[in-house]
């Protein structure tokens, strides 16, 4: 038997038929079969309750922050520039 912690921001007290209650790291499930826990753990935002749960939640949240920052860094700045009509002369640069 296991418990999982859901760190997703809109977590409910009932997810896929499993009861969850508020926990300092998110929402924690009732005791569930290991096979059911594995299904939850296959979804980003869920971690196994245990002594390393706090570290896993912190790493998960850090990963979300890094992903958001890296997406902004990878964005092409030209994508926000207005399109030039195809018949317009090219801009003159000096």
Beta strands, then each sheet from edge to edge (+ up, - down):
strand 1: 4-6
strand 2: 14-15
strand 3: 18-23
strand 4: 26-29
strand 5: 46-48
sheet 1: 2+ 3- 4+ 1- 5+
end
